[in-house]
Amino acid sequence: MRALWLGGIEPHLSHKEHAMQRTSRTHARHHRTLRGRILRGAAGLLASLGMAAGLGVGAAGQAAANPMGSLDAALTSTGQPGPHRVPGHYFTSPTAPAEQQRIKPRALLGPSTPIMVGDSICTLSVTGIDTAGNKVGITAAHCGVPGSPVRSLDAPEAGVIGKVVKFGNLDYSVIRLRPDVQLTRNYGRVALNRIGGPAPAVPNAACKTGVTTGTKCGPVLGQLGQTFVSHICASLGDSGAPVYAGGRLVGILNGGFQPLPSCTTPLQGPLHSPAVSTTWDAIAADMNALGGSGAGFRLP
């Protein structure tokens, strides 16, 4: 295996480079540190699974350019029914839940809400309340930088619904949300009643729901420390998606392995990269250790 993509595929490498150019040197160093930690964890896990471990890091969670002409038409005709909310992907994307339609122009935010972080499409892992009483959301850190404005793709009329306020020591970020947003633990097909605890044991299934590929499940392949790998179909835009089992949030989606392709079309079948995730327990422990926004996180 050659690379770890972070919610993206190879054409998005330039996006990451451009995004880092827009950050301060401090933020750029933080991204490099995060990538190094993910690589070390993934390399160790791959080695434990008997797989090659020559890794590099891919891109953030922004959408790709749409394939052109007849290729796009062919992939559309052989793909799942629309909507296809992330260009260049042909799985049915989740649509806004009925409750979001009922309360608009307010935003409903919960596990699997599709979001724009700056100019990157990503997915919310979960929303809740921290010790200070702030409404907060969690997504992947590589989706943006502190200060990045956040919008809900399911409630564009709500405008900016929060901003990234904190990076942790892992690939997650904390979004401070506006007081008037409505939080939920049940969003679309995702219903969470607990957070934390171990990832499912090998080879039991975990599931994820993201804006690009929807809800997909697959067997857990292995775990090493705070990182676990599962054969779940995912791609860019799914970054930050909740990874769950039996109504319990067990992790958040971070990326996958190149040169294996991410999921772009159902024609691939099982021929796609496994997904790399960080355990929720590790993220919660890091938020609590750092204090401030996100510490003491609980479901709404």
C-alpha positions as CSV (number, residue, x, y, z in Angstrom):
1,M,0.0,0.0,0.0
2,R,1.3,3.4,-1.0
3,A,-0.7,6.1,0.7
4,L,-3.4,7.0,3.2
5,W,-6.1,9.2,1.7
6,L,-7.9,11.4,4.2
7,G,-11.4,11.5,2.9
8,G,-10.1,12.1,-0.6
9,I,-8.5,10.5,-3.7
10,E,-5.4,11.2,-5.6
11,P,-6.8,14.2,-7.7
12,H,-7.3,16.0,-4.4
13,L,-3.7,16.1,-3.4
14,S,-3.4,19.6,-4.8
15,H,-6.4,20.7,-2.7
16,K,-4.5,19.8,0.4
17,E,-1.5,21.7,-0.7
18,H,-3.6,24.7,-1.5
19,A,-5.4,24.5,1.8
20,M,-2.2,24.4,3.8
21,Q,-0.9,27.4,1.9
22,R,-3.9,29.3,3.2
23,T,-3.2,28.4,6.9
24,S,-0.7,29.8,9.3
25,R,2.6,28.0,9.7
26,T,1.3,26.7,13.0
27,H,-1.7,25.1,11.4
28,A,0.4,23.6,8.7
29,R,2.7,22.0,11.3
30,H,-0.3,20.7,13.1
31,H,-1.6,19.0,9.9
32,R,1.8,17.4,9.3
33,T,1.9,16.2,12.9
34,L,-1.6,14.7,12.5
35,R,-0.7,13.0,9.3
36,G,2.5,11.5,10.9
37,R,0.5,10.1,13.8
38,I,-2.1,8.6,11.5
39,L,0.6,7.1,9.3
40,R,2.4,5.5,12.2
41,G,-0.8,4.0,13.5
42,A,-1.9,2.8,10.2
43,A,1.5,1.4,9.3
44,G,1.6,-0.6,12.5
45,L,-1.9,-1.9,11.9
46,L,-1.1,-2.9,8.4
47,A,2.0,-4.7,9.5
48,S,-0.1,-6.6,12.1
49,L,-2.5,-7.6,9.3
50,G,0.4,-8.8,7.2
51,M,0.0,-6.0,4.6
52,A,2.6,-3.7,3.1
53,A,3.0,-0.5,5.0
54,G,4.8,2.0,2.7
55,L,2.4,4.9,3.4
56,G,2.0,8.5,2.5
57,V,-0.9,11.0,3.0
58,G,-3.6,12.1,0.7
59,A,-6.1,14.9,0.6
60,A,-8.8,16.7,2.5
61,G,-12.6,16.1,2.1
62,Q,-13.4,18.3,-0.8
63,A,-15.3,17.1,-3.9
64,A,-13.5,16.2,-7.1
65,A,-14.2,17.6,-10.5
66,N,-17.0,15.7,-12.2
67,P,-16.0,13.3,-15.0
68,M,-16.8,14.7,-18.4
69,G,-19.1,13.7,-21.2
70,S,-19.8,10.1,-22.1
71,L,-17.9,8.6,-19.1
72,D,-20.0,10.6,-16.7
73,A,-23.2,9.6,-18.5
74,A,-22.2,5.9,-18.5
75,L,-21.3,5.9,-14.8
76,T,-24.6,7.8,-14.0
77,S,-26.6,5.2,-15.9
78,T,-24.9,2.3,-14.1
79,G,-24.9,3.9,-10.6
80,Q,-27.5,4.0,-7.9
81,P,-30.4,6.4,-8.2
82,G,-29.7,10.0,-7.4
83,P,-29.1,12.4,-5.8
84,H,-25.4,12.2,-6.3
85,R,-24.4,15.1,-4.1
86,V,-20.6,14.9,-4.5
87,P,-19.5,15.2,-8.1
88,G,-17.7,12.2,-9.6
89,H,-19.5,9.7,-7.3
90,Y,-22.5,7.5,-8.2
91,F,-23.9,6.2,-4.9
92,T,-27.3,7.5,-3.6
93,S,-26.5,10.4,-1.2
94,P,-28.7,10.8,1.9
95,T,-31.2,13.7,1.6
96,A,-32.3,16.0,4.4
97,P,-34.5,14.4,7.0
98,A,-38.1,15.4,7.3
99,E,-37.4,17.2,10.6
100,Q,-34.9,19.5,8.9
101,Q,-37.6,20.4,6.3
102,R,-40.0,21.2,9.1
103,I,-37.8,23.5,11.1
104,K,-36.0,25.4,8.3
105,P,-34.5,28.0,8.1
106,R,-33.0,26.7,11.4
107,A,-30.4,24.0,11.0
108,L,-30.9,20.5,12.4
109,L,-27.5,18.9,13.2
110,G,-26.6,15.4,14.2
111,P,-24.6,12.3,13.2
112,S,-24.0,12.2,9.4
113,T,-25.2,15.8,8.6
114,P,-23.3,16.9,5.4
115,I,-21.3,20.0,6.0
116,M,-19.1,22.5,4.2
117,V,-16.0,23.4,6.3
118,G,-14.5,26.3,4.4
119,D,-14.6,25.0,0.9
120,S,-14.4,21.3,1.8
121,I,-17.3,18.9,1.8
122,C,-17.3,16.7,4.9
123,T,-19.7,14.9,7.3
124,L,-20.5,15.5,10.9
125,S,-19.6,12.7,13.3
126,V,-21.9,13.7,16.1
127,T,-23.3,16.8,17.9
128,G,-23.8,17.4,21.6
129,I,-23.1,19.6,24.6
130,D,-19.8,20.2,26.3
131,T,-19.1,20.9,30.0
132,A,-19.5,24.7,29.5
133,G,-22.9,24.2,27.9
134,N,-21.8,25.0,24.4
135,K,-23.4,23.3,21.4
136,V,-20.6,21.5,19.5
137,G,-20.1,19.2,16.6
138,I,-17.2,16.9,15.8
139,T,-15.7,16.1,12.4
140,A,-12.3,15.2,10.9
141,A,-9.5,17.7,11.5
142,H,-8.2,17.5,8.0
143,C,-11.5,19.0,6.7
144,G,-10.5,22.6,7.7
145,V,-8.5,24.8,10.1
146,P,-9.5,26.7,13.2
147,G,-11.6,29.6,12.2
148,S,-13.1,27.8,9.2
149,P,-16.8,28.7,8.8
150,V,-19.2,25.7,8.7
151,R,-22.4,25.4,6.8
152,S,-25.0,22.6,6.6
153,L,-25.6,21.3,3.1
154,D,-29.1,20.2,4.3
155,A,-29.9,23.7,5.5
156,P,-28.1,26.2,3.2
157,E,-30.6,28.9,4.1
158,A,-29.3,28.8,7.7
159,G,-26.0,30.3,6.5
160,V,-22.9,29.8,8.7
161,I,-23.9,27.6,11.6
162,G,-20.6,27.5,13.4
163,K,-16.8,27.5,13.1
164,V,-13.9,25.2,13.8
165,V,-12.5,26.3,17.2
166,K,-10.1,23.5,18.1
167,F,-7.9,20.7,16.8
168,G,-7.0,17.8,19.0
169,N,-3.9,15.6,19.0
170,L,-5.8,13.2,16.7
171,D,-7.6,13.6,13.4
172,Y,-10.7,15.4,14.8
173,S,-11.8,19.0,15.2
174,V,-14.4,20.7,17.4
175,I,-16.9,23.0,15.8
176,R,-18.6,25.6,18.1
177,L,-22.2,25.8,16.9
178,R,-24.6,28.7,17.0
179,P,-27.0,28.6,20.0
180,D,-30.1,28.6,17.8
181,V,-29.2,25.3,15.9
182,Q,-31.2,22.2,16.8
183,L,-29.2,19.2,17.9
184,T,-30.2,15.6,17.5
185,R,-28.8,12.2,18.1
186,N,-31.0,10.7,15.4
187,Y,-30.3,12.1,11.9
188,G,-31.6,10.3,8.8
189,R,-30.7,6.7,9.0
190,V,-28.3,7.1,12.0
191,A,-29.8,6.7,15.5
192,L,-27.3,6.9,18.3
193,N,-28.1,6.0,21.9
194,R,-24.6,5.6,23.3
195,I,-21.1,6.9,22.5
196,G,-17.8,5.1,23.1
197,G,-16.8,1.6,24.0
198,P,-14.7,-0.8,21.9
199,A,-15.0,-1.2,18.1
200,P,-16.6,-4.4,17.1
201,A,-14.3,-7.4,17.3
202,V,-12.9,-8.9,14.1
203,P,-14.7,-9.8,11.8
204,N,-18.0,-8.3,13.1
205,A,-19.5,-5.4,11.1
206,A,-19.4,-1.6,11.7
207,C,-21.3,0.9,9.6
208,K,-20.8,4.5,8.5
209,T,-23.1,7.1,7.0
210,G,-21.6,9.9,4.9
211,V,-22.8,12.4,2.3
212,T,-20.9,10.8,-0.6
213,T,-21.6,7.0,-0.3
214,G,-24.5,6.9,2.1
215,T,-24.8,4.1,4.6
216,K,-22.4,1.3,4.1
217,C,-21.3,-1.5,6.4
218,G,-18.4,-4.0,6.5
219,P,-16.3,-6.3,8.7
220,V,-13.7,-4.9,11.0
221,L,-10.3,-6.1,9.9
222,G,-8.2,-5.1,12.8
223,Q,-7.4,-2.6,15.5
224,L,-4.2,-1.2,16.9
225,G,-4.5,1.3,19.7
226,Q,-6.7,4.3,18.7
227,T,-7.0,3.2,15.1
228,F,-9.1,0.5,13.5
229,V,-9.6,-0.6,9.9
230,S,-12.9,-1.9,8.4
231,H,-13.9,-2.9,4.9
232,I,-16.4,-0.1,4.5
233,C,-17.1,1.6,1.2
234,A,-16.2,5.3,1.6
235,S,-14.7,8.2,-0.3
236,L,-13.9,11.9,-0.1
237,G,-16.8,13.9,1.5
238,D,-17.4,11.0,3.9
239,S,-14.5,12.3,6.1
240,G,-15.7,12.7,9.7
241,A,-18.6,10.4,9.2
242,P,-19.8,8.5,12.3
243,V,-18.7,4.8,12.5
244,Y,-21.2,2.9,14.6
245,A,-22.5,-0.5,15.6
246,G,-25.9,-1.2,17.2
247,G,-26.7,2.4,17.9
248,R,-23.3,3.0,19.5
249,L,-20.8,5.5,18.1
250,V,-17.4,3.7,18.1
251,G,-15.3,6.0,15.9
252,I,-15.1,8.6,13.2
253,L,-14.0,8.0,9.6
254,N,-10.5,9.4,8.6
255,G,-9.5,7.9,5.3
256,G,-8.2,4.8,3.5
257,F,-5.3,3.2,1.7
258,Q,-3.9,4.0,-1.8
259,P,-3.4,2.7,-4.4
260,L,-6.6,0.9,-3.7
261,P,-9.4,3.1,-5.0
262,S,-12.0,4.8,-2.8
263,C,-15.6,4.1,-3.6
264,T,-16.9,6.1,-6.6
265,T,-19.3,3.7,-8.3
266,P,-21.3,0.5,-7.4
267,L,-19.6,-1.2,-10.3
268,Q,-16.5,-1.6,-8.0
269,G,-18.3,-4.0,-5.8
270,P,-15.9,-5.0,-2.9
271,L,-12.9,-3.7,-4.8
272,H,-12.2,-0.6,-2.8
273,S,-9.9,0.6,-0.1
274,P,-10.6,-0.4,3.5
275,A,-11.6,2.6,5.8
276,V,-9.4,3.9,8.6
277,S,-11.1,5.3,11.7
278,T,-10.1,6.7,15.0
279,T,-11.9,5.3,18.1
280,W,-14.4,7.6,19.8
281,D,-12.9,6.7,23.2
282,A,-9.5,8.1,22.1
283,I,-11.1,11.3,20.8
284,A,-13.2,11.9,23.9
285,A,-10.1,11.3,26.2
286,D,-8.1,13.8,24.1
287,M,-10.9,16.4,24.3
288,N,-11.1,16.0,28.0
289,A,-7.4,16.2,28.5
290,L,-7.1,19.4,26.5
291,G,-10.1,21.1,28.1
292,G,-12.1,23.9,26.6
293,S,-14.5,23.4,23.8
294,G,-15.7,19.8,23.5
295,A,-14.5,18.7,26.9
296,G,-17.1,16.7,28.8
297,F,-19.0,16.0,25.5
298,R,-22.4,14.4,25.9
299,L,-25.2,13.6,23.5
300,P,-28.1,16.1,23.3
